[in-house]
Each structure stands twice: as structure tokens, then as C-alpha cells.
């Protein structure tokens, strides 16, 4: 379960940012997770629960927004949703495709006092 190590890194970033901004309690965290990260949202939620004993995160809620895999054709510039990891442009059939989204894993924002 690599989600626990991912969450440890996320929590470290939150601790650092909260300290820099004089925030004593975090109430909400919005995390963006791309489908290509293979991170399972339920496992991330479970990993986040492990940190709730810490005063900073006691009543915090973790929300996760899944980012779908999208491609952009380098030939015709068509932007499209990627199904079953088939990186072929549905508009011109070119395999010359750039991954436009789906690899994200970041804290979009957090709220606290």
C-alpha cells in the first residue's frame, strides 16, 4: 500500500505550510489525484485517518478530486479522454499523443485556523 507513504509526504507538506502560516488546526484538505498515479482514494482516506490523533488534523476532512487521463494529439491538437490507456488520437488516429492530465498528485488547498 504505497498510499501510506504518499500520505506521509502530504501530511509533512501540510505541517510545514501550517507552521509557516501560523495555523493550529486544519479543517479540510482538498487533494487532486490523477488516475495514472494508481493511488486508490479509499486507501488514501484510510491512511489520512492514521494522522487524526495529531492535534493539527483532529477533525480534518480529506476530500479527493480524481483527475481523469486526458491526451492531446501533437499532430492535430485534439484534446480527448483516454480510455483503457489507448494513447491514440480518436480524431486523426495518430499515436503522437501527449499526456495532458492524469498524473497529478497535489494538495489543491487546505482550510484551517
Rosetta constraint file for C-alpha pairs under 8 A:
AtomPair CA 1 CA 43 HARMONIC 7.74 0.50
AtomPair CA 2 CA 6 HARMONIC 6.29 0.50
AtomPair CA 2 CA 39 HARMONIC 7.60 0.50
AtomPair CA 3 CA 7 HARMONIC 5.98 0.50
AtomPair CA 3 CA 39 HARMONIC 6.19 0.50
AtomPair CA 3 CA 40 HARMONIC 7.23 0.50
AtomPair CA 3 CA 43 HARMONIC 6.11 0.50
AtomPair CA 3 CA 44 HARMONIC 5.40 0.50
AtomPair CA 3 CA 47 HARMONIC 6.70 0.50
AtomPair CA 4 CA 8 HARMONIC 6.15 0.50
AtomPair CA 4 CA 43 HARMONIC 7.82 0.50
AtomPair CA 4 CA 44 HARMONIC 6.93 0.50
AtomPair CA 4 CA 47 HARMONIC 5.16 0.50
AtomPair CA 4 CA 48 HARMONIC 7.95 0.50
AtomPair CA 5 CA 9 HARMONIC 6.49 0.50
AtomPair CA 6 CA 10 HARMONIC 6.36 0.50
AtomPair CA 7 CA 11 HARMONIC 5.95 0.50
AtomPair CA 7 CA 44 HARMONIC 6.62 0.50
AtomPair CA 7 CA 47 HARMONIC 6.30 0.50
AtomPair CA 7 CA 48 HARMONIC 6.40 0.50
AtomPair CA 8 CA 12 HARMONIC 6.16 0.50
AtomPair CA 9 CA 13 HARMONIC 6.34 0.50
AtomPair CA 10 CA 14 HARMONIC 6.27 0.50
AtomPair CA 10 CA 107 HARMONIC 7.49 0.50
AtomPair CA 11 CA 15 HARMONIC 6.08 0.50
AtomPair CA 12 CA 16 HARMONIC 6.24 0.50
AtomPair CA 13 CA 17 HARMONIC 6.14 0.50
AtomPair CA 14 CA 18 HARMONIC 5.89 0.50
AtomPair CA 15 CA 19 HARMONIC 6.12 0.50
AtomPair CA 15 CA 56 HARMONIC 7.85 0.50
AtomPair CA 16 CA 20 HARMONIC 6.21 0.50
AtomPair CA 17 CA 21 HARMONIC 6.16 0.50
AtomPair CA 18 CA 22 HARMONIC 5.87 0.50
AtomPair CA 18 CA 23 HARMONIC 4.71 0.50
AtomPair CA 18 CA 24 HARMONIC 6.94 0.50
AtomPair CA 18 CA 26 HARMONIC 7.92 0.50
AtomPair CA 19 CA 23 HARMONIC 6.14 0.50
AtomPair CA 19 CA 24 HARMONIC 7.69 0.50
AtomPair CA 23 CA 112 HARMONIC 6.28 0.50
AtomPair CA 23 CA 113 HARMONIC 5.20 0.50
AtomPair CA 24 CA 56 HARMONIC 5.85 0.50
AtomPair CA 24 CA 112 HARMONIC 7.40 0.50
AtomPair CA 24 CA 113 HARMONIC 5.97 0.50
AtomPair CA 25 CA 55 HARMONIC 6.92 0.50
AtomPair CA 25 CA 56 HARMONIC 4.44 0.50
AtomPair CA 25 CA 57 HARMONIC 6.28 0.50
AtomPair CA 25 CA 58 HARMONIC 7.66 0.50
AtomPair CA 25 CA 112 HARMONIC 5.40 0.50
AtomPair CA 25 CA 113 HARMONIC 5.47 0.50
AtomPair CA 26 CA 56 HARMONIC 5.75 0.50
AtomPair CA 26 CA 57 HARMONIC 5.55 0.50
AtomPair CA 26 CA 58 HARMONIC 7.93 0.50
AtomPair CA 26 CA 59 HARMONIC 7.63 0.50
AtomPair CA 26 CA 60 HARMONIC 5.70 0.50
AtomPair CA 26 CA 110 HARMONIC 7.11 0.50
AtomPair CA 26 CA 111 HARMONIC 5.80 0.50
AtomPair CA 26 CA 112 HARMONIC 4.06 0.50
AtomPair CA 26 CA 113 HARMONIC 6.61 0.50
AtomPair CA 27 CA 57 HARMONIC 7.12 0.50
AtomPair CA 27 CA 59 HARMONIC 6.09 0.50
AtomPair CA 27 CA 60 HARMONIC 4.13 0.50
AtomPair CA 27 CA 61 HARMONIC 6.13 0.50
AtomPair CA 27 CA 110 HARMONIC 7.57 0.50
AtomPair CA 27 CA 111 HARMONIC 5.57 0.50
AtomPair CA 27 CA 112 HARMONIC 5.03 0.50
AtomPair CA 27 CA 113 HARMONIC 7.84 0.50
AtomPair CA 28 CA 60 HARMONIC 5.14 0.50
AtomPair CA 28 CA 61 HARMONIC 4.70 0.50
AtomPair CA 28 CA 62 HARMONIC 5.93 0.50
AtomPair CA 28 CA 63 HARMONIC 7.43 0.50
AtomPair CA 28 CA 110 HARMONIC 5.44 0.50
AtomPair CA 28 CA 111 HARMONIC 5.08 0.50
AtomPair CA 28 CA 112 HARMONIC 6.93 0.50
AtomPair CA 29 CA 60 HARMONIC 7.26 0.50
AtomPair CA 29 CA 61 HARMONIC 6.24 0.50
AtomPair CA 29 CA 62 HARMONIC 4.89 0.50
AtomPair CA 29 CA 63 HARMONIC 6.07 0.50
AtomPair CA 29 CA 107 HARMONIC 7.24 0.50
AtomPair CA 29 CA 108 HARMONIC 7.88 0.50
AtomPair CA 29 CA 109 HARMONIC 6.17 0.50
AtomPair CA 29 CA 110 HARMONIC 4.30 0.50
AtomPair CA 29 CA 111 HARMONIC 6.55 0.50
AtomPair CA 30 CA 62 HARMONIC 6.18 0.50
AtomPair CA 30 CA 63 HARMONIC 4.89 0.50
AtomPair CA 30 CA 64 HARMONIC 5.85 0.50
AtomPair CA 30 CA 65 HARMONIC 7.32 0.50
AtomPair CA 30 CA 107 HARMONIC 5.99 0.50
AtomPair CA 30 CA 108 HARMONIC 5.46 0.50
AtomPair CA 30 CA 109 HARMONIC 5.42 0.50
AtomPair CA 30 CA 110 HARMONIC 6.02 0.50
AtomPair CA 31 CA 62 HARMONIC 7.31 0.50
AtomPair CA 31 CA 63 HARMONIC 6.17 0.50
AtomPair CA 31 CA 64 HARMONIC 4.82 0.50
AtomPair CA 31 CA 65 HARMONIC 6.23 0.50
AtomPair CA 31 CA 105 HARMONIC 7.27 0.50
AtomPair CA 31 CA 106 HARMONIC 5.85 0.50
AtomPair CA 31 CA 107 HARMONIC 4.58 0.50
AtomPair CA 31 CA 108 HARMONIC 5.59 0.50
AtomPair CA 31 CA 109 HARMONIC 7.40 0.50
AtomPair CA 32 CA 64 HARMONIC 5.82 0.50
AtomPair CA 32 CA 65 HARMONIC 4.87 0.50
AtomPair CA 32 CA 66 HARMONIC 5.98 0.50
AtomPair CA 32 CA 67 HARMONIC 6.73 0.50
AtomPair CA 32 CA 104 HARMONIC 6.59 0.50
AtomPair CA 32 CA 105 HARMONIC 5.52 0.50
AtomPair CA 32 CA 106 HARMONIC 5.43 0.50
AtomPair CA 32 CA 107 HARMONIC 6.28 0.50
AtomPair CA 32 CA 108 HARMONIC 6.27 0.50
AtomPair CA 33 CA 37 HARMONIC 7.05 0.50
AtomPair CA 33 CA 39 HARMONIC 7.28 0.50
AtomPair CA 33 CA 41 HARMONIC 7.99 0.50
AtomPair CA 33 CA 64 HARMONIC 6.87 0.50
AtomPair CA 33 CA 65 HARMONIC 6.21 0.50
AtomPair CA 33 CA 66 HARMONIC 4.96 0.50
AtomPair CA 33 CA 67 HARMONIC 5.81 0.50
AtomPair CA 33 CA 102 HARMONIC 7.61 0.50
AtomPair CA 33 CA 103 HARMONIC 7.52 0.50
AtomPair CA 33 CA 104 HARMONIC 5.50 0.50
AtomPair CA 33 CA 105 HARMONIC 4.62 0.50
AtomPair CA 33 CA 106 HARMONIC 6.91 0.50
AtomPair CA 34 CA 38 HARMONIC 7.80 0.50
AtomPair CA 34 CA 66 HARMONIC 5.67 0.50
AtomPair CA 34 CA 67 HARMONIC 4.36 0.50
AtomPair CA 34 CA 68 HARMONIC 6.08 0.50
AtomPair CA 34 CA 69 HARMONIC 7.05 0.50
AtomPair CA 34 CA 101 HARMONIC 7.12 0.50
AtomPair CA 34 CA 102 HARMONIC 3.96 0.50
AtomPair CA 34 CA 103 HARMONIC 4.76 0.50
AtomPair CA 34 CA 104 HARMONIC 4.62 0.50
AtomPair CA 34 CA 105 HARMONIC 6.17 0.50
AtomPair CA 35 CA 39 HARMONIC 7.44 0.50
AtomPair CA 35 CA 66 HARMONIC 6.65 0.50
AtomPair CA 35 CA 67 HARMONIC 6.05 0.50
AtomPair CA 35 CA 68 HARMONIC 5.60 0.50
AtomPair CA 35 CA 69 HARMONIC 6.17 0.50
AtomPair CA 35 CA 102 HARMONIC 5.15 0.50
AtomPair CA 35 CA 103 HARMONIC 6.71 0.50
AtomPair CA 36 CA 69 HARMONIC 6.84 0.50
AtomPair CA 36 CA 102 HARMONIC 5.28 0.50
AtomPair CA 36 CA 103 HARMONIC 5.14 0.50
AtomPair CA 37 CA 102 HARMONIC 7.37 0.50
AtomPair CA 37 CA 103 HARMONIC 5.59 0.50
AtomPair CA 37 CA 104 HARMONIC 7.16 0.50
AtomPair CA 37 CA 105 HARMONIC 7.28 0.50
AtomPair CA 39 CA 43 HARMONIC 7.69 0.50
AtomPair CA 39 CA 44 HARMONIC 7.33 0.50
AtomPair CA 40 CA 44 HARMONIC 6.28 0.50
AtomPair CA 41 CA 45 HARMONIC 6.18 0.50
AtomPair CA 41 CA 64 HARMONIC 6.84 0.50
AtomPair CA 42 CA 46 HARMONIC 6.23 0.50
AtomPair CA 43 CA 47 HARMONIC 6.08 0.50
AtomPair CA 44 CA 48 HARMONIC 6.08 0.50
AtomPair CA 45 CA 49 HARMONIC 6.40 0.50
AtomPair CA 45 CA 62 HARMONIC 6.79 0.50
AtomPair CA 46 CA 50 HARMONIC 7.01 0.50
AtomPair CA 47 CA 51 HARMONIC 7.57 0.50
AtomPair CA 48 CA 52 HARMONIC 7.06 0.50
AtomPair CA 48 CA 62 HARMONIC 7.42 0.50
AtomPair CA 51 CA 57 HARMONIC 6.58 0.50
AtomPair CA 51 CA 58 HARMONIC 7.88 0.50
AtomPair CA 52 CA 56 HARMONIC 7.89 0.50
AtomPair CA 52 CA 57 HARMONIC 4.97 0.50
AtomPair CA 52 CA 58 HARMONIC 4.57 0.50
AtomPair CA 52 CA 59 HARMONIC 7.02 0.50
AtomPair CA 52 CA 60 HARMONIC 7.34 0.50
AtomPair CA 53 CA 57 HARMONIC 7.10 0.50
AtomPair CA 53 CA 58 HARMONIC 5.74 0.50
AtomPair CA 54 CA 58 HARMONIC 5.96 0.50
AtomPair CA 67 CA 101 HARMONIC 6.99 0.50
AtomPair CA 67 CA 102 HARMONIC 5.43 0.50
AtomPair CA 67 CA 104 HARMONIC 7.29 0.50
AtomPair CA 68 CA 81 HARMONIC 7.39 0.50
AtomPair CA 68 CA 101 HARMONIC 6.74 0.50
AtomPair CA 68 CA 102 HARMONIC 5.17 0.50
AtomPair CA 69 CA 81 HARMONIC 6.14 0.50
AtomPair CA 69 CA 82 HARMONIC 5.51 0.50
AtomPair CA 69 CA 83 HARMONIC 7.88 0.50
AtomPair CA 69 CA 99 HARMONIC 7.43 0.50
AtomPair CA 69 CA 100 HARMONIC 7.46 0.50
AtomPair CA 69 CA 101 HARMONIC 5.30 0.50
AtomPair CA 69 CA 102 HARMONIC 4.09 0.50
AtomPair CA 69 CA 103 HARMONIC 7.60 0.50
AtomPair CA 70 CA 79 HARMONIC 7.08 0.50
AtomPair CA 70 CA 80 HARMONIC 5.57 0.50
AtomPair CA 70 CA 81 HARMONIC 4.41 0.50
AtomPair CA 70 CA 82 HARMONIC 5.24 0.50
AtomPair CA 70 CA 99 HARMONIC 6.15 0.50
AtomPair CA 70 CA 100 HARMONIC 5.28 0.50
AtomPair CA 70 CA 101 HARMONIC 5.05 0.50
AtomPair CA 70 CA 102 HARMONIC 6.46 0.50
AtomPair CA 71 CA 79 HARMONIC 5.75 0.50
AtomPair CA 71 CA 80 HARMONIC 5.39 0.50
AtomPair CA 71 CA 81 HARMONIC 6.24 0.50
AtomPair CA 71 CA 82 HARMONIC 6.18 0.50
AtomPair CA 71 CA 87 HARMONIC 7.08 0.50
AtomPair CA 71 CA 89 HARMONIC 7.89 0.50
AtomPair CA 71 CA 97 HARMONIC 6.12 0.50
AtomPair CA 71 CA 98 HARMONIC 5.57 0.50
AtomPair CA 71 CA 99 HARMONIC 4.61 0.50
AtomPair CA 71 CA 100 HARMONIC 4.94 0.50
AtomPair CA 71 CA 101 HARMONIC 6.99 0.50
AtomPair CA 72 CA 77 HARMONIC 5.82 0.50
AtomPair CA 72 CA 78 HARMONIC 5.55 0.50
AtomPair CA 72 CA 79 HARMONIC 4.39 0.50
AtomPair CA 72 CA 80 HARMONIC 6.38 0.50
AtomPair CA 72 CA 89 HARMONIC 7.67 0.50
AtomPair CA 72 CA 97 HARMONIC 5.55 0.50
AtomPair CA 72 CA 98 HARMONIC 5.18 0.50
AtomPair CA 72 CA 99 HARMONIC 6.43 0.50
AtomPair CA 72 CA 100 HARMONIC 5.96 0.50
AtomPair CA 73 CA 77 HARMONIC 4.68 0.50
AtomPair CA 73 CA 78 HARMONIC 5.27 0.50
AtomPair CA 73 CA 79 HARMONIC 6.58 0.50
AtomPair CA 73 CA 89 HARMONIC 5.87 0.50
AtomPair CA 73 CA 94 HARMONIC 7.13 0.50
AtomPair CA 73 CA 95 HARMONIC 7.85 0.50
AtomPair CA 73 CA 96 HARMONIC 6.03 0.50
AtomPair CA 73 CA 97 HARMONIC 4.47 0.50
AtomPair CA 73 CA 98 HARMONIC 6.26 0.50
AtomPair CA 74 CA 96 HARMONIC 5.66 0.50
AtomPair CA 74 CA 97 HARMONIC 5.61 0.50
AtomPair CA 74 CA 98 HARMONIC 6.59 0.50
AtomPair CA 75 CA 94 HARMONIC 7.12 0.50
AtomPair CA 75 CA 96 HARMONIC 6.73 0.50
AtomPair CA 76 CA 91 HARMONIC 7.85 0.50
AtomPair CA 76 CA 92 HARMONIC 7.03 0.50
AtomPair CA 78 CA 89 HARMONIC 7.33 0.50
AtomPair CA 78 CA 91 HARMONIC 6.78 0.50
AtomPair CA 80 CA 89 HARMONIC 7.57 0.50
AtomPair CA 80 CA 90 HARMONIC 7.70 0.50
AtomPair CA 82 CA 86 HARMONIC 6.17 0.50
AtomPair CA 82 CA 87 HARMONIC 6.50 0.50
AtomPair CA 87 CA 95 HARMONIC 6.25 0.50
AtomPair CA 87 CA 97 HARMONIC 6.16 0.50
AtomPair CA 88 CA 93 HARMONIC 5.70 0.50
AtomPair CA 88 CA 94 HARMONIC 5.60 0.50
AtomPair CA 88 CA 95 HARMONIC 4.52 0.50
AtomPair CA 88 CA 96 HARMONIC 7.24 0.50
AtomPair CA 88 CA 97 HARMONIC 6.58 0.50
AtomPair CA 89 CA 93 HARMONIC 4.72 0.50
AtomPair CA 89 CA 94 HARMONIC 5.21 0.50
AtomPair CA 89 CA 95 HARMONIC 6.38 0.50
AtomPair CA 89 CA 96 HARMONIC 7.76 0.50
AtomPair CA 89 CA 97 HARMONIC 6.84 0.50
AtomPair CA 90 CA 94 HARMONIC 7.98 0.50
